[in-house]
Amino acid sequence: MTYHPSDVRSWAEEIGEPVAQRGRLSYELVTAFFKANPQVARLVAAEHGVRAPARGAVSMATCQELALLVR
């Protein structure tokens, strides 16, 4: 699994968060997606040269940085 906006939309719908089917995703929503999906955050971090732990939780600061990069 890697980052795709459609995955964020599906995830948001699963947790009951309202999200439009088109348009730009909010920074907060993308950050929350990365925090909830550390495996995706690690992959995106590796693609962008951002340091992330090999396992366990990914820090909020890293998730925020990644959200800025992919938006």
N, CA, C and O atoms as a GROMACS GRO file, in nm:
protein
  284
    1MET      N    1   0.084  -0.119   0.000
    1MET     CA    2   0.000   0.000   0.000
    1MET      C    3   0.088   0.124   0.000
    1MET      O    4   0.185   0.132   0.075
    2THR      N    5   0.054   0.220  -0.083
    2THR     CA    6   0.123   0.348  -0.084
    2THR      C    7   0.017   0.458  -0.076
    2THR      O    8  -0.102   0.428  -0.064
    3TYR      N    9   0.058   0.581  -0.083
    3TYR     CA   10  -0.036   0.691  -0.068
    3TYR      C   11  -0.113   0.718  -0.196
    3TYR      O   12  -0.054   0.738  -0.302
    4HIS      N   13  -0.244   0.718  -0.185
    4HIS     CA   14  -0.333   0.761  -0.292
    4HIS      C   15  -0.447   0.839  -0.227
    4HIS      O   16  -0.502   0.794  -0.126
    5PRO      N   17  -0.483   0.954  -0.280
    5PRO     CA   18  -0.592   1.030  -0.221
    5PRO      C   19  -0.721   0.949  -0.206
    5PRO      O   20  -0.796   0.969  -0.111
    6SER      N   21  -0.746   0.856  -0.298
    6SER     CA   22  -0.866   0.774  -0.287
    6SER      C   23  -0.862   0.686  -0.162
    6SER      O   24  -0.967   0.657  -0.104
    7ASP      N   25  -0.742   0.644  -0.121
    7ASP     CA   26  -0.730   0.566   0.003
    7ASP      C   27  -0.764   0.651   0.125
    7ASP      O   28  -0.825   0.603   0.220
    8VAL      N   29  -0.723   0.777   0.120
    8VAL     CA   30  -0.756   0.868   0.231
    8VAL      C   31  -0.906   0.889   0.237
    8VAL      O   32  -0.964   0.889   0.346
    9ARG      N   33  -0.969   0.906   0.122
    9ARG     CA   34  -1.115   0.924   0.121
    9ARG      C   35  -1.187   0.801   0.174
    9ARG      O   36  -1.282   0.813   0.252
   10SER      N   37  -1.144   0.683   0.132
   10SER     CA   38  -1.206   0.559   0.182
   10SER      C   39  -1.188   0.546   0.331
   10SER      O   40  -1.281   0.510   0.403
   11TRP      N   41  -1.068   0.574   0.378
   11TRP     CA   42  -1.038   0.565   0.522
   11TRP      C   43  -1.126   0.664   0.600
   11TRP      O   44  -1.182   0.629   0.704
   12ALA      N   45  -1.138   0.787   0.549
   12ALA     CA   46  -1.219   0.888   0.617
   12ALA      C   47  -1.364   0.844   0.626
   12ALA      O   48  -1.428   0.861   0.730
   13GLU      N   49  -1.416   0.787   0.518
   13GLU     CA   50  -1.554   0.739   0.520
   13GLU      C   51  -1.571   0.626   0.621
   13GLU      O   52  -1.673   0.618   0.690
   14GLU      N   53  -1.473   0.537   0.630
   14GLU     CA   54  -1.479   0.425   0.725
   14GLU      C   55  -1.487   0.473   0.870
   14GLU      O   56  -1.554   0.411   0.953
   15ILE      N   57  -1.418   0.584   0.900
   15ILE     CA   58  -1.418   0.634   1.038
   15ILE      C   59  -1.528   0.738   1.062
   15ILE      O   60  -1.537   0.796   1.170
   16GLY      N   61  -1.611   0.761   0.958
   16GLY     CA   62  -1.724   0.853   0.974
   16GLY      C   63  -1.690   0.999   0.955
   16GLY      O   64  -1.767   1.086   0.994
   17GLU      N   65  -1.576   1.027   0.896
   17GLU     CA   66  -1.534   1.165   0.870
   17GLU      C   67  -1.588   1.208   0.734
   17GLU      O   68  -1.559   1.142   0.634
   18PRO      N   69  -1.663   1.316   0.727
   18PRO     CA   70  -1.714   1.361   0.597
   18PRO      C   71  -1.600   1.410   0.508
   18PRO      O   72  -1.512   1.484   0.552
   19VAL      N   73  -1.603   1.369   0.382
   19VAL     CA   74  -1.500   1.409   0.287
   19VAL      C   75  -1.561   1.412   0.147
   19VAL      O   76  -1.639   1.325   0.110
   20ALA      N   77  -1.523   1.514   0.071
   20ALA     CA   78  -1.572   1.526  -0.066
   20ALA      C   79  -1.505   1.422  -0.154
   20ALA      O   80  -1.391   1.381  -0.128
   21GLN      N   81  -1.574   1.379  -0.256
   21GLN     CA   82  -1.519   1.278  -0.347
   21GLN      C   83  -1.422   1.338  -0.448
   21GLN      O   84  -1.353   1.265  -0.519
   22ARG      N   85  -1.416   1.469  -0.455
   22ARG     CA   86  -1.324   1.536  -0.546
   22ARG      C   87  -1.262   1.654  -0.474
   22ARG      O   88  -1.313   1.700  -0.372
   23GLY      N   89  -1.152   1.701  -0.527
   23GLY     CA   90  -1.089   1.819  -0.471
   23GLY      C   91  -0.975   1.785  -0.378
   23GLY      O   92  -0.944   1.669  -0.353
   24ARG      N   93  -0.914   1.889  -0.328
   24ARG     CA   94  -0.796   1.875  -0.243
   24ARG      C   95  -0.836   1.828  -0.103
   24ARG      O   96  -0.934   1.876  -0.046
   25LEU      N   97  -0.758   1.735  -0.051
   25LEU     CA   98  -0.781   1.685   0.085
   25LEU      C   99  -0.720   1.782   0.186
   25LEU      O  100  -0.617   1.844   0.158
   26SER      N  101  -0.782   1.793   0.301
   26SER     CA  102  -0.730   1.884   0.402
   26SER      C  103  -0.599   1.830   0.461
   26SER      O  104  -0.578   1.709   0.470
   27TYR      N  105  -0.515   1.922   0.500
   27TYR     CA  106  -0.388   1.889   0.566
   27TYR      C  107  -0.413   1.802   0.689
   27TYR      O  108  -0.343   1.704   0.712
   28GLU      N  109  -0.513   1.840   0.769
   28GLU     CA  110  -0.544   1.766   0.892
   28GLU      C  111  -0.586   1.623   0.862
   28GLU      O  112  -0.548   1.530   0.934
   29LEU      N  113  -0.665   1.605   0.758
   29LEU     CA  114  -0.711   1.471   0.723
   29LEU      C  115  -0.596   1.384   0.675
   29LEU      O  116  -0.585   1.267   0.715
   30VAL      N  117  -0.509   1.438   0.592
   30VAL     CA  118  -0.394   1.361   0.542
   30VAL      C  119  -0.300   1.328   0.657
   30VAL      O  120  -0.248   1.217   0.664
   31THR      N  121  -0.278   1.423   0.747
   31THR     CA  122  -0.194   1.397   0.865
   31THR      C  123  -0.252   1.284   0.948
   31THR      O  124  -0.180   1.193   0.989
   32ALA      N  125  -0.382   1.288   0.973
   32ALA     CA  126  -0.448   1.184   1.052
   32ALA      C  127  -0.438   1.048   0.982
   32ALA      O  128  -0.421   0.945   1.048
   33PHE      N  129  -0.449   1.047   0.849
   33PHE     CA  130  -0.436   0.923   0.774
   33PHE      C  131  -0.297   0.862   0.794
   33PHE      O  132  -0.285   0.743   0.820
   34PHE      N  133  -0.194   0.944   0.782
   34PHE     CA  134  -0.058   0.892   0.802
   34PHE      C  135  -0.038   0.843   0.946
   34PHE      O  136   0.027   0.740   0.967
   35LYS      N  137  -0.093   0.913   1.042
   35LYS     CA  138  -0.079   0.872   1.182
   35LYS      C  139  -0.148   0.737   1.205
   35LYS      O  140  -0.098   0.653   1.280
   36ALA      N  141  -0.263   0.717   1.141
   36ALA     CA  142  -0.338   0.592   1.157
   36ALA      C  143  -0.283   0.478   1.072
   36ALA      O  144  -0.314   0.361   1.096
   37ASN      N  145  -0.202   0.511   0.972
   37ASN     CA  146  -0.147   0.411   0.880
   37ASN      C  147   0.004   0.426   0.871
   37ASN      O  148   0.056   0.472   0.770
   38PRO      N  149   0.075   0.386   0.976
   38PRO     CA  150   0.221   0.407   0.978
   38PRO      C  151   0.295   0.336   0.866
   38PRO      O  152   0.401   0.383   0.823
   39GLN      N  153   0.243   0.225   0.817
   39GLN     CA  154   0.311   0.156   0.707
   39GLN      C  155   0.312   0.242   0.582
   39GLN      O  156   0.410   0.243   0.508
   40VAL      N  157   0.204   0.313   0.557
   40VAL     CA  158   0.197   0.404   0.442
   40VAL      C  159   0.290   0.523   0.467
   40VAL      O  160   0.361   0.567   0.376
   41ALA      N  161   0.288   0.575   0.589
   41ALA     CA  162   0.376   0.688   0.623
   41ALA      C  163   0.522   0.651   0.601
   41ALA      O  164   0.598   0.732   0.550
   42ARG      N  165   0.561   0.530   0.638
   42ARG     CA  166   0.700   0.487   0.618
   42ARG      C  167   0.736   0.483   0.469
   42ARG      O  168   0.845   0.527   0.431
   43LEU      N  169   0.646   0.432   0.387
   43LEU     CA  170   0.672   0.424   0.243
   43LEU      C  171   0.686   0.563   0.182
   43LEU      O  172   0.777   0.588   0.102
   44VAL      N  173   0.596   0.653   0.219
   44VAL     CA  174   0.602   0.789   0.166
   44VAL      C  175   0.727   0.860   0.217
   44VAL      O  176   0.792   0.934   0.143
   45ALA      N  177   0.762   0.837   0.342
   45ALA     CA  178   0.883   0.897   0.398
   45ALA      C  179   1.005   0.851   0.319
   45ALA      O  180   1.092   0.932   0.286
   46ALA      N  181   1.012   0.723   0.290
   46ALA     CA  182   1.126   0.670   0.214
   46ALA      C  183   1.132   0.732   0.074
   46ALA      O  184   1.240   0.763   0.025
   47GLU      N  185   1.016   0.749   0.010
   47GLU     CA  186   1.012   0.808  -0.124
   47GLU      C  187   1.062   0.952  -0.126
   47GLU      O  188   1.118   0.999  -0.225
   48HIS      N  189   1.042   1.023  -0.013
   48HIS     CA  190   1.076   1.166  -0.007
   48HIS      C  191   1.202   1.193   0.076
   48HIS      O  192   1.237   1.308   0.098
   49GLY      N  193   1.268   1.088   0.120
   49GLY     CA  194   1.391   1.107   0.196
   49GLY      C  195   1.371   1.162   0.336
   49GLY      O  196   1.459   1.228   0.391
   50VAL      N  197   1.255   1.134   0.393
   50VAL     CA  198   1.224   1.178   0.529
   50VAL      C  199   1.251   1.062   0.625
   50VAL      O  200   1.212   0.948   0.598
   51ARG      N  201   1.316   1.091   0.736
   51ARG     CA  202   1.344   0.985   0.832
   51ARG      C  203   1.217   0.942   0.905
   51ARG      O  204   1.138   1.026   0.950
   52ALA      N  205   1.201   0.812   0.916
   52ALA     CA  206   1.087   0.754   0.989
   52ALA      C  207   1.134   0.623   1.051
   52ALA      O  208   1.221   0.557   0.995
   53PRO      N  209   1.077   0.586   1.166
   53PRO     CA  210   1.119   0.461   1.230
   53PRO      C  211   1.082   0.339   1.144
   53PRO      O  212   0.984   0.341   1.069
   54ALA      N  213   1.162   0.236   1.156
   54ALA     CA  214   1.138   0.114   1.077
   54ALA      C  215   1.014   0.039   1.123
   54ALA      O  216   0.952  -0.033   1.045
   55ARG      N  217   0.977   0.057   1.248
   55ARG     CA  218   0.854  -0.005   1.298
   55ARG      C  219   0.798   0.079   1.412
   55ARG      O  220   0.864   0.170   1.462
   56GLY      N  221   0.677   0.046   1.452
   56GLY     CA  222   0.612   0.122   1.558
   56GLY      C  223   0.546   0.248   1.505
   56GLY      O  224   0.527   0.264   1.384
   57ALA      N  225   0.511   0.335   1.596
   57ALA     CA  226   0.439   0.457   1.561
   57ALA      C  227   0.531   0.555   1.488
   57ALA      O  228   0.652   0.559   1.512
   58VAL      N  229   0.472   0.632   1.400
   58VAL     CA  230   0.541   0.740   1.332
   58VAL      C  231   0.499   0.868   1.403
   58VAL      O  232   0.381   0.889   1.430
   59SER      N  233   0.595   0.954   1.433
   59SER     CA  234   0.565   1.075   1.510
   59SER      C  235   0.467   1.166   1.437
   59SER      O  236   0.456   1.164   1.315
   60MET      N  237   0.397   1.245   1.516
   60MET     CA  238   0.303   1.342   1.459
   60MET      C  239   0.378   1.442   1.372
   60MET      O  240   0.329   1.481   1.266
   61ALA      N  241   0.496   1.484   1.414
   61ALA     CA  242   0.575   1.579   1.335
   61ALA      C  243   0.609   1.522   1.198
   61ALA      O  244   0.602   1.593   1.098
   62THR      N  245   0.645   1.395   1.192
   62THR     CA  246   0.675   1.331   1.064
   62THR      C  247   0.550   1.321   0.979
   62THR      O  248   0.554   1.347   0.858
   63CYS      N  249   0.438   1.284   1.040
   63CYS     CA  250   0.312   1.275   0.965
   63CYS      C  251   0.273   1.412   0.909
   63CYS      O  252   0.223   1.421   0.796
   64GLN      N  253   0.295   1.517   0.986
   64GLN     CA  254   0.264   1.653   0.938
   64GLN      C  255   0.354   1.691   0.822
   64GLN      O  256   0.308   1.751   0.724
   65GLU      N  257   0.482   1.657   0.831
   65GLU     CA  258   0.575   1.686   0.723
   65GLU      C  259   0.534   1.612   0.595
   65GLU      O  260   0.538   1.669   0.486
   66LEU      N  261   0.496   1.487   0.609
   66LEU     CA  262   0.454   1.408   0.494
   66LEU      C  263   0.328   1.464   0.432
   66LEU      O  264   0.315   1.468   0.310
   67ALA      N  265   0.235   1.509   0.516
   67ALA     CA  266   0.111   1.566   0.464
   67ALA      C  267   0.139   1.689   0.380
   67ALA      O  268   0.074   1.711   0.278
   68LEU      N  269   0.235   1.771   0.422
   68LEU     CA  270   0.272   1.888   0.344
   68LEU      C  271   0.334   1.849   0.210
   68LEU      O  272   0.312   1.916   0.109
   69LEU      N  273   0.411   1.741   0.210
   69LEU     CA  274   0.478   1.697   0.088
   69LEU      C  275   0.382   1.640  -0.016
   69LEU      O  276   0.402   1.660  -0.136
   70VAL      N  277   0.280   1.570   0.027
   70VAL     CA  278   0.192   1.503  -0.069
   70VAL      C  279   0.070   1.586  -0.109
   70VAL      O  280   0.006   1.556  -0.210
   71ARG      N  281   0.038   1.686  -0.034
   71ARG     CA  282  -0.077   1.770  -0.070
   71ARG      C  283  -0.043   1.851  -0.186
   71ARG      O  284  -0.125   1.930  -0.233
   0.00000   0.00000   0.00000
